[in-house]
Amino acid sequence: MSYCKCVIKIERLRALGHELRRPEADLLRQGNYELRIGREGMNYRILYFFHGRMAAILAHGLAKEREVPAKDIRAALERKRLFEQDPQTHTYREE
C-alpha cells in the first residue's frame, strides 16, 4: 500500500531530518524538498520544508510521472510563506 510507504518515508525524515538525501529526498528550490516514494511504477512526492532545526513541515503531496510540476512547487512555496508569517496559526495541536 502506498500509504504505508509514505508513512515510512515520513518516519525516516523525522529520524534523519536534514541528513536525509537522495534517493529518498531531494532539494527542489527555495528551501522546499521532496520525499521520494515509488510504488508499482508510480512516483509519489511529499513536498516539505524545515522550520528551524527541529521540525519538517509537510506542505503538499502529489503523484507524478516525470518532474514535479511547477504548479505543485508553487503551492508548497505559498504554504511555506503562510507558515513562516504565522507558525502558531498553521501548527496542529491535539486537544
LUMLUMNU-439639 format. One line per 2 residues: number of its first residue (from 1); their letters; for each residue y, x, z of N, C-alpha, C, O. Coordinates in Angstrom, 1 decimal, padded with zeros to 4 digits. Each point is the difference from the previous one (the first is absolute). Example, Ala and Ser with C-alpha at 12.3 -4.5 7.8 and 13.67 -1.06 7.14 Angstrom:
# LUMLUMNU-439639
1	as	-005.7,013.2,007.8,001.2,-000.9,000.0,001.2,000.9,000.0,000.0,001.0,000.7 ~ 001.1,-001.4,-001.4,001.1,000.9,000.0,001.1,-000.8,000.8,001.1,000.5,000.1
This chain:
# LUMLUMNU-439639
1	ms	-001.2,000.8,000.0,001.2,-000.8,000.0,001.2,000.9,000.0,000.1,001.0,000.7 ~ 000.9,-001.4,-001.5,001.3,000.8,-000.1,000.7,000.0,001.3,000.7,001.0,000.3
3	yc	-000.7,-002.1,000.4,000.7,-000.1,001.3,-000.4,001.1,000.9,000.8,000.7,000.7 ~ -002.1,-000.4,-000.6,-000.6,001.0,000.9,000.5,001.4,-000.4,000.4,000.8,000.9
5	kc	-000.4,-000.5,-002.2,000.5,001.3,-000.4,001.5,000.1,000.3,000.4,001.2,000.3 ~ 000.3,-002.2,-000.4,001.5,000.0,000.3,000.1,000.3,001.5,000.9,000.9,000.3
7	vi	-001.6,-001.5,000.5,000.1,000.2,001.5,-000.4,001.4,000.3,000.7,000.7,000.8 ~ -001.7,-000.1,-001.4,-000.4,001.4,000.2,001.1,000.9,-000.4,000.3,000.9,000.7
9	ki	000.4,-001.1,-001.8,001.1,000.8,-000.4,001.2,-000.1,000.9,000.6,001.0,000.3 ~ -000.4,-002.2,000.2,001.1,-000.1,001.0,-000.3,000.7,001.3,000.9,000.6,000.6
11	er	-002.2,-000.6,-000.2,-000.4,000.7,001.2,000.2,001.5,-000.3,000.4,000.7,001.0 ~ -000.7,-000.2,-002.1,000.1,001.4,-000.4,001.5,000.4,000.1,000.4,001.0,000.5
13	lr	000.5,-001.9,-001.0,001.4,000.2,000.0,000.5,000.1,001.5,000.8,000.9,000.4 ~ -001.3,-001.8,000.4,000.3,000.0,001.4,-000.4,001.3,000.7,000.7,000.6,000.8
15	al	-001.9,-000.1,-001.2,-000.5,001.2,000.7,000.7,001.3,-000.5,000.2,000.9,000.7 ~ 000.1,-000.9,-002.0,000.5,001.3,-000.6,001.5,000.0,-000.3,000.6,001.0,-000.1
17	gh	000.0,-002.2,000.0,001.4,-000.1,-000.3,000.5,000.8,-001.1,-000.5,-000.1,-001.1 ~ 001.5,000.9,001.3,000.6,000.9,-001.0,-001.0,000.9,-000.7,000.3,000.6,-001.0
19	el	-001.4,-000.3,001.7,-001.0,000.9,-000.5,-000.9,-000.6,-001.1,-000.7,000.8,-000.7 ~ 000.7,-002.1,000.5,-000.9,-000.6,-001.0,000.5,000.4,-001.4,001.2,-000.2,-000.3
21	rr	-002.1,000.7,-000.5,000.3,000.5,-001.3,-000.9,-000.6,-001.1,-000.9,-000.8,000.3 ~ 001.2,001.1,-001.6,-000.8,-000.4,-001.1,-001.5,000.5,000.3,-000.1,001.1,000.5
23	pe	-000.8,-001.9,-000.9,000.0,-001.2,-000.8,000.3,-001.2,000.7,000.0,-001.1,-000.6 ~ 000.1,001.1,002.0,000.1,-001.2,000.7,001.5,-000.6,000.0,000.1,-001.2,000.1
25	ad	000.8,002.1,-000.2,001.4,-000.4,000.1,000.9,000.9,-000.9,-000.4,001.1,-000.3 ~ 001.5,-001.6,-000.1,000.9,000.8,-000.8,001.5,-000.5,000.2,000.2,-001.2,000.2
27	ll	000.7,002.1,-000.4,001.4,-000.3,000.0,000.4,-000.6,-001.3,-000.3,000.5,-001.1 ~ 001.0,-001.7,001.2,000.5,-000.6,-001.2,001.4,000.5,-000.3,000.3,000.8,-000.9
29	rq	000.7,-001.3,001.7,001.4,000.5,-000.1,000.8,-000.6,001.2,-000.4,-001.0,000.6 ~ 001.5,001.7,-000.3,000.9,-000.4,001.0,-000.7,-000.4,001.3,000.4,-001.0,000.7
31	gn	-001.3,001.8,-000.3,-000.7,-000.2,001.3,-001.0,-001.1,000.0,-000.6,-000.3,001.1 ~ 000.3,-000.2,-002.2,-001.1,-001.0,-000.1,-001.3,000.7,-000.5,000.0,000.8,-000.9
33	ye	-001.1,-001.2,001.5,-001.3,000.6,-000.3,-001.0,-001.1,-000.4,000.3,-001.2,000.2 ~ -001.4,001.6,-000.7,-001.0,-001.0,-000.3,-001.4,000.4,000.6,-000.3,001.2,-000.1
35	lr	-000.3,-002.2,000.7,-001.4,000.2,000.4,-000.8,-000.4,-001.2,000.3,-001.0,-000.6 ~ -001.3,001.8,000.3,-000.8,-000.2,-001.3,-001.4,-000.5,000.4,-000.7,000.7,000.6
37	ig	000.4,-001.8,-001.1,-001.3,-000.6,000.2,-000.6,-000.4,-001.3,000.6,-000.7,-000.8 ~ -001.8,001.1,000.5,-000.7,-000.4,-001.2,-001.3,-000.7,000.3,-000.7,000.4,001.0
39	re	000.4,-001.4,-001.7,-001.2,-000.8,000.2,-000.4,-000.7,-001.3,000.7,-000.8,-000.5 ~ -002.0,001.1,000.1,-000.5,-000.7,-001.2,000.9,000.0,-001.2,000.2,-001.1,-000.6
41	gm	000.4,002.2,000.3,000.8,000.2,-001.1,001.5,-000.5,000.1,000.8,000.0,-000.9 ~ -000.5,-000.6,002.1,001.3,-000.5,000.2,000.8,001.0,001.0,-000.6,000.5,000.9
43	ny	001.8,-000.3,-001.1,000.8,000.9,000.8,001.0,-000.9,000.8,000.8,-000.7,-000.5 ~ -000.9,000.9,001.8,000.9,-000.7,001.0,000.9,001.0,000.6,-000.4,001.1,000.2
45	ri	001.7,-001.5,000.0,000.9,000.8,000.6,000.7,-000.7,001.2,000.4,-001.2,-000.2 ~ -000.2,001.9,001.3,000.9,-000.5,001.1,001.1,001.0,000.0,-000.1,001.2,000.3
47	ly	001.3,-001.7,-000.5,001.2,000.8,000.0,000.6,000.0,001.5,000.0,-001.0,000.6 ~ 000.4,002.2,-000.2,000.4,000.1,001.4,001.1,001.1,000.1,000.2,000.8,-000.9
49	ff	000.5,-000.8,002.1,000.9,001.1,000.3,-000.1,000.3,001.4,-000.5,-000.8,000.8 ~ 001.1,001.9,-000.4,-000.1,000.4,001.4,001.3,-000.3,000.7,001.1,000.1,-000.5
51	hg	-001.2,-000.5,001.8,001.1,-000.3,000.9,-000.1,001.1,001.1,-000.7,-000.2,000.9 ~ 001.5,001.3,-001.1,-000.1,001.1,000.9,-001.4,000.6,-000.1,-000.6,000.0,-001.1
53	rm	000.1,000.6,002.2,-001.3,000.7,000.0,-001.1,-000.9,000.5,-001.2,000.4,000.0 ~ 001.5,-001.6,000.5,-000.9,-000.7,000.7,-000.6,-001.3,-000.7,-001.0,-000.5,000.4
55	aa	001.7,000.1,-001.4,-000.4,-001.3,-000.6,000.0,000.1,-001.6,000.9,000.6,-000.6 ~ -001.9,-001.2,000.0,-000.1,-000.2,-001.4,000.2,-001.5,-000.2,-000.7,-000.8,000.6
57	il	001.6,000.4,-001.5,000.3,-001.4,-000.2,-000.6,-000.4,-001.4,000.3,000.6,-001.0 ~ -001.2,-001.5,001.1,-000.6,-000.5,-001.3,000.9,-001.0,-000.6,000.4,-001.0,000.6
59	ah	000.1,001.3,-001.8,001.1,-000.7,-000.7,-000.5,-000.9,-001.1,000.7,-001.0,-000.3 ~ -001.8,001.3,-000.4,-000.3,-000.8,-001.2,-001.5,000.3,-000.4,-000.4,001.1,000.3
61	gl	-000.3,-002.0,-000.9,-001.3,000.2,-000.5,-000.2,-000.5,-001.4,000.7,-001.0,-000.3 ~ -001.5,001.6,-000.4,-000.3,-000.4,-001.4,-001.3,000.5,-000.5,-000.6,000.9,000.5
63	ak	000.2,-001.5,-001.6,-001.1,000.5,-000.8,000.6,000.5,-001.3,000.9,-000.7,-000.6 ~ -001.4,001.8,000.1,000.6,000.6,-001.2,-001.0,000.5,-000.9,-001.2,000.2,000.3
65	er	001.6,000.1,-001.6,-000.9,000.6,-001.0,000.3,001.4,-000.2,-000.9,000.9,000.0 ~ 002.2,-000.5,-000.1,000.4,001.4,-000.3,000.9,000.5,001.1,-000.4,000.3,001.1
67	ev	001.7,-000.3,-001.4,001.0,000.5,001.0,000.5,-001.2,000.8,-000.1,-001.2,-000.5 ~ 000.7,001.5,001.6,000.6,-001.1,000.8,001.2,-000.5,-000.7,000.9,000.8,-000.3
69	pa	-000.8,-002.1,-000.1,001.2,-000.5,-000.7,001.3,000.2,000.8,000.0,-000.1,001.2 ~ 001.0,000.3,-002.0,001.4,000.3,000.6,000.4,-001.2,000.9,000.7,000.2,001.0
71	kd	-001.0,-001.5,-001.4,000.4,-001.1,000.8,-000.7,000.0,001.4,000.7,-000.5,000.9 ~ -001.9,001.0,-000.8,-000.6,000.1,001.3,000.6,001.1,000.8,000.1,-000.2,001.3
73	ir	000.2,001.3,-001.9,000.7,001.0,000.8,001.4,-000.5,000.5,000.4,000.3,001.1 ~ 000.3,-001.0,-002.0,001.3,-000.6,000.4,-000.2,-000.9,001.2,000.9,000.0,000.9
75	aa	-001.9,-000.8,-000.9,-000.3,-001.0,001.1,-000.2,000.8,001.3,000.6,-000.4,001.0 ~ -001.4,001.5,-001.1,-000.2,000.8,001.2,001.3,000.7,000.5,000.2,000.0,001.2
77	le	000.6,000.5,-002.2,001.2,000.6,000.4,001.0,-001.0,000.7,000.7,000.4,000.9 ~ -000.7,-001.6,-001.4,000.9,-001.0,000.6,-000.5,-000.3,001.4,000.9,-000.2,000.9
79	rk	-002.2,000.0,-000.7,-000.5,-000.2,001.3,000.3,001.1,000.9,000.3,-000.2,001.2 ~ -000.3,001.5,-001.7,000.3,001.1,000.8,001.5,000.0,000.4,000.3,000.2,001.2
81	rl	000.5,-000.6,-002.1,001.5,-000.1,000.3,000.2,-001.0,001.0,000.8,000.2,001.0 ~ -001.4,-001.4,-001.1,000.2,-001.0,001.0,-000.5,000.4,001.4,000.6,-000.3,001.0
83	fe	-001.8,000.9,-001.0,-000.5,000.5,001.3,000.9,001.0,000.6,000.3,-000.1,001.2 ~ 000.2,001.1,-001.9,000.9,001.0,000.5,001.3,-000.5,000.5,000.6,000.5,000.9
85	qd	-000.1,-001.6,-001.4,001.2,-000.7,000.4,-000.2,-000.6,001.4,000.9,000.0,000.8 ~ -002.1,-000.6,-000.5,-000.2,-000.6,001.2,-001.5,000.0,000.4,-000.7,-001.0,-000.2
87	pq	000.2,002.1,000.7,-001.4,000.1,000.3,-000.5,-001.0,001.0,-001.2,-000.5,-000.2 ~ 001.9,000.1,001.1,-000.4,-001.0,001.0,-000.4,-001.3,-000.6,-001.0,-000.6,000.3
89	th	001.9,000.1,-001.2,-000.3,-001.3,-000.7,-001.3,000.1,-000.8,-000.6,-001.1,-000.2 ~ 000.3,002.2,-000.4,-001.1,000.1,-000.9,-001.2,000.7,000.6,-000.9,000.5,-000.7
91	ty	000.8,-000.6,002.0,-001.2,000.5,000.7,-000.8,-001.1,000.7,000.5,-000.8,000.7 ~ -001.8,000.8,-001.0,-000.9,-001.0,000.5,-000.3,000.3,001.5,-000.2,001.2,000.4
93	re	000.2,-002.2,000.4,-000.3,000.1,001.4,-001.0,-001.1,000.4,000.3,-001.2,-000.3 ~ -001.4,001.5,000.9,-000.9,-001.0,000.5,000.6,-000.6,001.2,000.6,000.6,000.9
95	e	-000.8,-001.9,-000.7,000.6,-000.7,001.1,-001.1,-000.3,001.1,000.3,-000.5,001.0
